[in-house]
Amino acid sequence: MGRISLTALNVRKTAVAKLKAKQITQQPSWLNIAGDIPPAQILIRQQPLQHPLTKVRTRTLPSGKTEQYLQVVEPRKRKTLKDRHLFMPKSLQYEEDSLRSRFFSDHPWELARPRVVLETSGDQYKNADWSTGLIQPGIPLSGESVVQRQLWLLQNVPDITVAQAYDISRKEFYALRRQEETRNRIAAEEARHMGAQFGKSAIQISMKIENAMYNDWERWSRQVVADQGQRAAAFEGTITKAEDETLKEVASTEGQPERPAIGTGVFAQQQKLDSRSLRRTGNSAQQAKGGV
C-alpha cells in the first residue's frame, strides 16, 4: 500500500476523496478555505542553493578605455552526494578567503601578534579608502590590511594579476612594519635613558631557558655515562673511578698508605716493583750467608 501524501497541495485532494468514499462523515472546516486560497508552494525541503564565487576585475579595452567586469566561478559539482549532505547549506565563498589564507600561510607569526578586541559599531571599514595605502584611520596595521589592499588593487588596477597585487601590498606592509619597529626601538631607548626599566628582553629569557635545558641535558648525560662505566666495570672485573676514590678515602682515614686500584695499570707496575725488591732482598741474603 502506498503512503498517503501529506504535502500542502494534496491534503485537500485527499480529504475530498475520503469524503466522497464516505471514509469520513464530517467535512473539515478548512476544506473550502484551502480550495479558495491554495498554498503558494509545496511545503517540502528544497535543496540548498549554490553560491558561486564572484570576482570583480578591471580590463583594458582595445579602444584604450578601462571597464570593470564580473567573473563568476561556478562551484564544482560532486558526482556523488551522500544523503546526510543533501540538504545541508552550502558554504559561502569570498575572494578574500583565498587571499587571507595565502598571506597568513606565508606570515604565520602575524597571528601571534597581540590584538585588541573591542566592541565597536563595525563600520570602521566602511569609510576606509584602500587606494591611499595600508594605513587607515581607526584600523590597526595587520594582515587584514594587506588583504583589503590587495583586493582593491585587483578590482581597480587594469590587467593586474593576483601575484602582482600580492607583491605590491606585501612590500608596503614590510616598509610600514620596519618603520613601526624602528619607532618602538627608539622610544624604548629614550625611556631607558630617562631611567625606565623593562626587565629582561625576549632574547635573554629564551637564552635562560636554553641554558637551563642544556644543564639538564648535561647532568643526564653524565649520569648515563657513569651508569655505562659501572656496567662495563662490573663485566670486566675492574674498579671504576668512583670506587677507587672511595678506597683512597678509607685508606686515608685508617692511616694506611694509599695503593693504586686493583686491576689498573698502576697496580700492575707496583706489583712488578714489589717483586723486584723481594728478589733483590733474597739475593742479598743468600750472598751474606755464603760469605759467612
C-alpha positions as CSV (number, residue, x, y, z in Angstrom):
1,M,0.0,0.0,0.0
2,G,1.2,3.4,-0.9
3,R,1.7,6.1,1.7
4,I,-0.8,9.0,2.0
5,S,0.7,12.2,0.6
6,L,0.7,14.9,3.3
7,T,2.1,17.7,1.2
8,A,0.3,21.0,1.3
9,L,-1.3,20.7,-2.2
10,N,-2.5,17.1,-1.8
11,V,-4.1,17.4,1.7
12,R,-7.3,18.9,0.3
13,K,-7.4,16.3,-2.5
14,T,-7.1,13.5,-0.1
15,A,-9.8,15.0,2.2
16,V,-12.2,15.3,-0.7
17,A,-11.6,11.8,-1.9
18,K,-12.1,10.4,1.6
19,L,-15.4,12.5,1.9
20,K,-16.7,11.0,-1.4
21,A,-15.8,7.5,-0.4
22,K,-17.5,8.1,3.0
23,Q,-14.4,7.3,4.9
24,I,-15.1,10.5,6.8
25,T,-18.6,11.6,7.6
26,Q,-17.9,15.3,8.6
27,Q,-16.4,17.8,6.2
28,P,-13.4,19.6,7.6
29,S,-13.8,23.3,8.3
30,W,-10.7,24.2,6.3
31,L,-11.7,22.3,3.2
32,N,-13.3,25.2,1.3
33,I,-10.8,27.7,2.5
34,A,-7.9,25.6,1.2
35,G,-9.7,25.4,-2.1
36,D,-10.3,29.2,-2.4
37,I,-6.8,30.2,-1.1
38,P,-4.4,27.4,-2.1
39,P,-0.8,27.4,-0.7
40,A,1.7,29.2,-2.7
41,Q,4.3,26.4,-2.9
42,I,4.8,22.8,-1.8
43,L,6.0,22.8,1.8
44,I,8.8,20.3,1.5
45,R,12.5,20.7,2.0
46,Q,14.2,22.1,-1.1
47,Q,17.9,21.5,-1.9
48,P,20.1,24.5,-0.8
49,L,21.1,27.0,-3.4
50,Q,24.6,27.0,-4.8
51,H,26.7,30.1,-4.0
52,P,29.1,30.9,-6.9
53,L,32.3,32.8,-6.3
54,T,32.2,36.3,-7.9
55,K,35.3,38.3,-8.7
56,V,35.5,42.0,-9.8
57,R,38.2,42.8,-12.3
58,T,39.2,45.7,-14.5
59,R,40.4,45.2,-18.0
60,T,41.7,47.4,-20.8
61,L,39.5,47.6,-24.0
62,P,41.0,47.8,-27.5
63,S,40.0,51.5,-27.6
64,G,42.2,52.2,-24.6
65,K,39.4,52.6,-22.1
66,T,39.1,50.5,-19.0
67,E,36.0,48.8,-17.6
68,Q,35.1,46.7,-14.7
69,Y,33.5,43.3,-15.3
70,L,32.3,40.4,-13.1
71,Q,33.8,36.9,-13.1
72,V,31.6,34.1,-11.9
73,V,33.3,30.9,-10.8
74,E,30.8,28.1,-10.5
75,P,31.4,25.6,-7.8
76,R,32.4,22.1,-8.8
77,K,29.6,19.7,-8.8
78,R,30.2,16.4,-7.0
79,K,29.4,13.2,-8.8
80,T,28.0,11.6,-5.7
81,L,26.4,13.3,-2.7
82,K,25.7,11.4,0.4
83,D,22.1,11.6,1.8
84,R,23.2,13.3,5.0
85,H,24.7,16.1,3.0
86,L,21.9,16.5,0.6
87,F,20.0,19.3,2.4
88,M,23.0,20.9,4.2
89,P,23.5,24.6,3.4
90,K,26.4,25.3,1.1
91,S,29.3,27.4,2.3
92,L,29.7,31.0,1.2
93,Q,32.8,31.7,-0.9
94,Y,34.5,35.1,-1.0
95,E,37.7,36.1,-2.8
96,E,39.2,37.5,0.4
97,D,39.3,33.9,1.9
98,S,42.0,32.7,-0.6
99,L,44.0,36.0,-0.3
100,R,43.8,35.7,3.5
101,S,44.9,32.1,3.7
102,R,47.9,32.8,1.4
103,F,49.1,35.7,3.4
104,F,48.9,34.0,6.8
105,S,50.4,30.8,5.4
106,D,53.4,32.9,4.3
107,H,53.5,35.0,7.6
108,P,52.3,32.7,10.4
109,W,53.8,34.9,13.1
110,E,51.4,37.7,12.3
111,L,48.7,35.6,14.0
112,A,50.9,35.6,17.2
113,R,50.8,39.4,17.5
114,P,48.5,40.6,20.3
115,R,45.3,42.1,19.1
116,V,42.9,44.5,20.9
117,V,39.3,43.3,20.6
118,L,36.8,46.0,21.3
119,E,33.0,46.1,20.7
120,T,32.5,48.7,18.0
121,S,29.8,49.5,15.6
122,G,31.5,47.5,12.9
123,D,31.5,50.4,10.4
124,Q,35.2,51.3,10.6
125,Y,35.9,49.5,7.3
126,K,33.0,51.4,5.6
127,N,34.9,54.7,5.5
128,A,38.3,53.1,4.7
129,D,39.9,54.2,1.4
130,W,42.4,51.4,0.4
131,S,43.6,53.3,-2.6
132,T,45.7,55.5,-0.3
133,G,47.6,52.6,1.3
134,L,47.5,50.3,4.3
135,I,47.2,53.0,6.9
136,Q,43.6,53.8,7.6
137,P,42.0,55.8,10.4
138,G,40.8,53.7,13.3
139,I,42.2,50.4,11.8
140,P,45.5,49.0,13.2
141,L,48.0,47.6,10.8
142,S,47.6,43.8,10.4
143,G,47.3,41.1,7.8
144,E,43.7,42.1,7.1
145,S,45.0,45.4,5.8
146,V,47.2,43.6,3.3
147,V,44.2,41.5,2.2
148,Q,41.9,44.6,1.7
149,R,44.7,46.5,-0.1
150,Q,45.3,43.5,-2.5
151,L,41.6,43.2,-3.2
152,W,41.4,46.9,-4.1
153,L,44.3,46.5,-6.5
154,L,42.7,43.5,-8.1
155,Q,39.4,45.3,-8.6
156,N,40.7,48.7,-9.8
157,V,44.1,48.3,-11.5
158,P,43.7,47.2,-15.1
159,D,45.1,43.8,-16.2
160,I,46.9,43.1,-12.8
161,T,47.4,39.6,-11.6
162,V,47.0,38.2,-8.2
163,A,50.7,37.7,-7.7
164,Q,51.5,41.3,-8.7
165,A,48.9,42.7,-6.4
166,Y,50.2,40.5,-3.6
167,D,53.8,41.7,-4.1
168,I,52.7,45.4,-4.1
169,S,50.7,45.1,-0.9
170,R,53.3,42.9,0.8
171,K,56.2,45.3,0.2
172,E,54.1,48.2,1.5
173,F,53.4,46.1,4.6
174,Y,57.1,45.3,5.1
175,A,58.0,49.0,4.9
176,L,55.4,50.0,7.5
177,R,56.5,47.2,9.8
178,R,60.1,48.4,9.6
179,Q,59.0,51.9,10.5
180,E,57.0,50.7,13.4
181,E,59.8,48.6,14.8
182,T,62.3,51.5,14.4
183,R,59.9,53.8,16.2
184,N,59.4,51.4,19.1
185,R,63.1,50.8,19.5
186,I,63.9,54.5,19.6
187,A,61.1,55.0,22.1
188,A,62.4,52.2,24.3
189,E,66.0,53.7,24.2
190,E,64.7,57.1,25.2
191,A,62.7,55.6,28.0
192,R,65.8,53.7,29.3
193,H,67.8,56.9,29.1
194,M,65.3,58.5,31.4
195,G,65.5,55.7,33.9
196,A,62.8,53.3,32.8
197,Q,63.3,49.5,33.4
198,F,61.7,47.0,31.2
199,G,63.2,43.8,32.7
200,K,64.7,41.1,30.6
201,S,64.2,41.1,26.8
202,A,62.8,38.2,24.9
203,I,66.2,37.1,23.8
204,Q,67.5,37.0,27.4
205,I,64.5,35.0,28.6
206,S,64.9,32.5,25.7
207,M,68.7,32.1,26.4
208,K,68.0,31.5,30.1
209,I,65.5,28.7,29.2
210,E,68.0,27.3,26.7
211,N,70.8,27.3,29.3
212,A,68.6,25.5,31.8
213,M,67.7,22.8,29.2
214,Y,71.4,22.4,28.3
215,N,72.3,22.0,32.0
216,D,69.6,19.4,32.5
217,W,70.9,17.5,29.5
218,E,74.5,17.7,30.7
219,R,73.5,16.2,34.1
220,W,71.5,13.5,32.4
221,S,74.4,12.6,30.0
222,R,76.9,12.5,32.9
223,Q,74.6,10.1,34.8
224,V,74.2,7.9,31.7
225,V,78.0,7.8,31.2
226,A,78.5,6.9,34.8
227,D,76.0,4.1,34.6
228,Q,77.6,2.7,31.5
229,G,81.0,2.8,33.1
230,Q,79.8,0.9,36.2
231,R,78.2,-1.8,34.0
232,A,81.4,-2.1,32.0
233,A,83.5,-2.3,35.2
234,A,81.2,-5.0,36.6
235,F,81.5,-7.0,33.4
236,E,85.3,-6.7,33.2
237,G,86.0,-7.0,36.9
238,T,87.8,-3.7,37.2
239,I,87.2,-0.9,39.7
240,T,85.7,2.4,38.5
241,K,87.0,5.8,39.3
242,A,84.3,6.3,42.0
243,E,85.2,3.1,43.8
244,D,88.9,4.0,43.6
245,E,88.3,7.3,45.2
246,T,86.3,5.6,47.9
247,L,89.1,3.2,48.7
248,K,91.6,6.1,48.9
249,E,89.3,7.8,51.4
250,V,89.0,4.7,53.5
251,A,92.8,4.2,53.5
252,S,93.5,7.8,54.4
253,T,91.1,7.5,57.4
254,E,92.6,4.3,58.7
255,G,96.2,5.6,58.3
256,Q,97.2,3.1,55.7
257,P,99.3,4.1,52.7
258,E,97.3,4.7,49.6
259,R,97.6,1.9,47.0
260,P,96.5,2.0,43.4
261,A,93.2,0.4,42.5
262,I,93.2,-3.3,41.7
263,G,93.1,-4.1,38.0
264,T,94.7,-0.9,36.8
265,G,98.0,-0.3,35.1
266,V,99.4,1.5,38.1
267,F,98.7,-1.5,40.3
268,A,100.5,-3.9,37.9
269,Q,103.5,-1.7,37.9
270,Q,103.5,-1.6,41.7
271,Q,103.3,-5.4,41.7
272,K,106.4,-5.6,39.5
273,L,108.3,-3.2,41.7
274,D,107.5,-5.2,44.8
275,S,108.6,-8.5,43.1
276,R,111.9,-6.9,42.1
277,S,112.6,-5.6,45.6
278,L,111.8,-9.1,47.0
279,R,114.2,-10.7,44.6
280,R,116.9,-8.2,45.5
281,T,116.5,-8.8,49.2
282,G,116.6,-12.6,48.7
283,N,119.8,-12.4,46.6
284,S,121.5,-10.1,49.2
285,A,120.5,-12.6,52.0
286,Q,122.0,-15.6,50.0
287,Q,125.2,-13.6,49.4
288,A,125.5,-12.8,53.1
289,K,125.1,-16.5,54.1
290,G,127.7,-17.6,51.5
291,G,130.2,-15.0,52.9
292,V,129.7,-16.3,56.4
